[in-house]
């Protein structure tokens, strides 16, 4: 099983020169107004199709504007790559979006809805005098090249999964629940047949909330592929001044019991862990970003117990550290593995392998030519990538995951 990504030819062959010229000329104007355009787009989309906000889109991301910013960035980035052949191919952008769309059951029939509301928003913000038929035609071409590429990628993902497009949800029974000391909840569901997936992949979980909305969230799998039982980890999120409470995660914590039924998708995700078969591995995480790393460790313990593995994790404290005991058990099960931990509160500093403060690669021996997997908040990921670059690690060896709508920006 390998991760599907688009080839460069998929996105550059059909943008006509006259369209490229218009897109290049209008990119600054679109860029200057992209936030207003995307806000107007989502306003129109959810007015015309309120069921999408209730049953598909993440209401928390919408409330914070995260989804709007992600859409704006993806459109602008894709357009720049179409008109400038010297820029790197946006494979990471397309792959991340495609896998997330597949995990939500998105189908080709939904793209015209997006198109119609998006172009109505462009005209509403910029005016019909600015969005001439020629300008509209050029940007229409950009949209459909991007959309057709995503539709093809998603169709391939569905084909590889052996299902019809969008048919990814299964109603599975909860057969286990473990409340981790950190506050995370480990939920195990049972499928009718063994499920194969790559370590580090995730499932979408759908729940019906008290107001009747069916909301969906992705959670990393922390079990071994090829079994009927799938375990995923959920971190409840309390409301702060910067973010609303986690609707789905908190509902799962408060309500899910053994014997319940949950809507769970087939696994998706493009962390590129098909590179785990040979060579040394380095796993770097912070907070709940540990979950795909636990999935990788489970895989290595089962399939490559002789692998040379360097594990680094950062957290606020030992009590906040999710799956701390399981991480240690898995590292101990791998003879060539080592574990270093950083706690901001510094309480347990001085214990073997435990450091105070923020994760710091100074003094940490890096394996030779490792495959590095990195997951955590945006600030953490950026800081660690900078440290790795300073140590001479090539960017292509660093595979990132960020639990956010625009995580493709990390690649």
Secondary structure by P-SEA (a helix, b strand, c coil): cbbbbbccccccccccaaaaaaaaaaaaaaaacaaaaaaaaaaaaaaaccccccccccaaaaaaaaaaaaaaaaaaaaaaaaaccccccaaaaaaaaaaaaaaacccccaaaaaaaaaaaaaaaacccccccaaaaaaaaaaaaaaaaaaaaaaaaaaaaaccccccccccccccccccccccbbbbbbbcccbbbbcccbbbbbbbbccccccccbbbbbcccccccbbbbbbbbbcccccccccaaaaaaaacccccccccccccccccccccccccbbbbbbccccaaaaaaaaaaaaacccccbbbbbbbccccccccaaaaaaaaaaacccbbbbbbbcccccccccccccccccccccccccccbbbbbccaaaaaaaaaaaaaaccccccbbbbbccccccccc
